Amino acid sequence: MHKGWPADWRDELAGHQGVIYQDGTTNPEGRPYSIAAEIHGPSLSGKTLVTDIYSSGNWQMLSGEPAFVRWYLADLVYEDERGNYWYNMWVARDLAALDLNSFTGWTTYPIELKEENFFKWPNYSVPGTFDDVLRNYDYIGLSIVSTDQIDCLNGGPCTWSEDYQLLHYGAYATEGTATWALDNVRAVPEPSTLILLGGAGLIVLRLRRHLLRN
C-alpha cells in the first residue's frame, strides 16, 4: 500500500451520486489495483463490511484468471529504517471475493468479518492475528487480486511473467475503458454512523511493480 495517489470522484454513475471510481485502459501499465481508506474506529468484531460496487464488466488480468476484487484490512505495525511500511494485513479468500466480470452495473458486496473468509497477506513478516486487525486497523479497502494462492503472491515462480510483470495484481480493460466504483461503504450492524471510504482519507492505488515485498 502506498500513500499519495489522488482519489477519483464522479458526481454521478449509473444512478448513484458522488461515487469513488477508477478507470482502466487496455494498457496494463498503471492498471487499477486498490481503493482504500486510512481510518481508525471502533472494533469491527462481529461486523459485516458492505459496499455498493459498480463494474463495467470488461476486465482482464495478466494471469488470465478472474478479476477478483477482495476486501482487506490492515494494521500498520511499524516503519523500518528504509521507510518501508509493514502491516498485519488480511485479505478476502477466493470464496469471499467478487469477480468484476460476473455483473455489470451496480451490485452489493458484503463480507462477514470471520477469519475463515480471509488469509494473511504473505509479504509482510510481522506478528498479528485476525482479531488484532479487527481491533486495531489503519486501512480498510478493496484490491483487485486474482488468486489467494500464497506462492503466486509472495515472489514464487507463478508470481511473475517472463517480462517481470506481476501477474495477479491489478486489472485492465479488454477493450475501450473499464470502470469500477464504490458507494455506500459501511460496517453493519453499525455501532455508530461509520462511513469507511470517504473524505480526505481516500486512497486510490494504481499498480507499481514495487508493490510486492519479497
N, C-alpha and C positions, 0 to 999 in steps of 0.2 A: 504494500500500500504506500502511496506517495501523496504528499500534500501539494497544493498549489495549482493544479489544473482547474480552470473555471467550470462552474456548473452551467448547464444549458437549460434554459427555461422556454416554454412555449405558452402563449396566452390561452390557446385552445387546441385540442387534438381529439377528433372523433367524439365530440360531445362533452369532453372533460375540460374544465377550466384550470389554467395555471398548473401545468404538469412539468415534471422533470424528464428530460429526454436525452437520448444520444442517437446520432445517425452514423451509419457505416456505409462506405462505398465498396466497390468491387476490388479496391486495393487493400490487401491485408495489412500493410504498414499503417500503424496508428489506429488499428481497429478497436472498437469499443470493448471494454473489459469489465468495468465495475462502476456502480453508482453507490455511494455510501455517505453516511453522516458521522461526524465526530460528535459524540453525545455521551453524557453521563446522566444516569437517572436511577430510579428505584429498582430493586431486584426484579428480574424477569422470570423467576422461578414459578412454574405453573402456568405461564402465559402462552399465548399463541401469537406469532407475528403474522400480520396480514397486509397485503398491498393489492391495489388495483394495478394491473400491468398491461401494457399495450405492446403488440408486436405486429409488424408488417408481414411477418411470415416468410421472408425471403433471406434467411440467414444461412451461412455455411461456416464450417470450421476447417482449419488446415488439416486436421486429422481425418476428416470425412465423417466424424461421429456427430450425433445430435448436438445442436447448440443449446445445451442445458444452461439455464440460469439458476443460481443457487443462493439462498440466504446464507449470510455468515455473521458471526460475532467475534470481536477481537478485543483483547485487553493488552495495552502497551505495557510490557513488563520492564524493559529498560532500553536505553540507547547506549551503544558501545562507543569506544574511543574514535571509531571511524565515522560516526554519525549514522550508523545503521540502526534501524528500529527492530526490536524483537518482541513478538506478540505470542500470547496464548490465544490461538485462533482456531475456531471451529466452523466447519463448512458443511452444508447440507449434502447428504449422500444422494446417489442416483435415485433411490426410492422416494426421496422427498424433493427432487429437483423438478423443474418445469422446462419442457422443450419449447423454445421460442418459435419453432415451426409447426407446433401442434395446434395453433389457433391464429386467427387474425383479428385485429381489433382489440377490444378490452376484455380481460377476464380477471378473476381473483386468484391470488396465490397465497394460501396460508401455510404455515408450518408450526406444528406443536414443538415447543422447546423441551424436547426429550432427547437424551443423549443418543438413543438408538437412531435418531434421524440425522445425526451429524458425525463427521470424522474430524480428528485433529489435524490441522494443516501441517504437512511434514517438513516444511522448510524453515521452521523456527525451533531450534533445540532449546526450549525453555520449559520449566515446570508449569503446572497449572492443569486443573481439571475442568470439565464442562460446568460443574456447579460454580467453580470460581468465576468463569466468564459471565455466567448469568447474574452474579452479584456485583462484579466489577468489570464493566465493559467501557471501552473508549470509542469503539466504532461498531455500527450496525449497517449492513448493506447487502447488496446482491452483486454477484460476479458471474460472468459467463465462462464456465469451465466445463469441458465436455466429458470428463471422467472423474470418478472417485478412486481410481487405481493409483496407489501411492507411487509405484515405480515409474508411472508416466508423469508425475508431478515434481519429483524430487531430484531430477537430473539423471535418472536411469535411461537405458537405451531407447525407450519409447517416448522420451520427453521431447527430443529434438528432431527436426527434419534434417535432410542432408545439407541444407544451406543454413543450418543453425537457427531456424525459426522454432519458437515454442508452439508445438502442435495443438495443445489442449487449452490454451488461454486466449480468450477473446474471439469474437465472430465478426464476419464482414458479409457484404451483400452478394447474393448470387447474380443479381442484375440490378442496375439502377442504384437506388438508395434504399437501405434498410433502416428501420427506426424501431427503437424500443423506448418505453416511457413508464414512469411510475406516478401514482397519485394515491392519496388517502392511505399513507403508510401508517400503521398503528400497531399497538400491542393490546390484546384483549385477553381476559377482561381487564379493563384499564383501572389501575389504582388511582389515576387522575388523568387529565387530558394529556396524553403523551403522544405527540406527533413526532415521529422519529426522523423523517427525512424532510427537512425544510429549513429555511432561513440561511444564515451565513455559514452554518456548519456543513453544507452540502459539498461533497467531493465527487467529481466525475473523472474517472480514470480511463486513459487510453493506453493500450499495451505498449510497453517498452521492454526490450529484451532483458534488462537488468531487474525485472520484477522477480525472477526466480532466484532464490538464495540456495546455494549449494552447501 
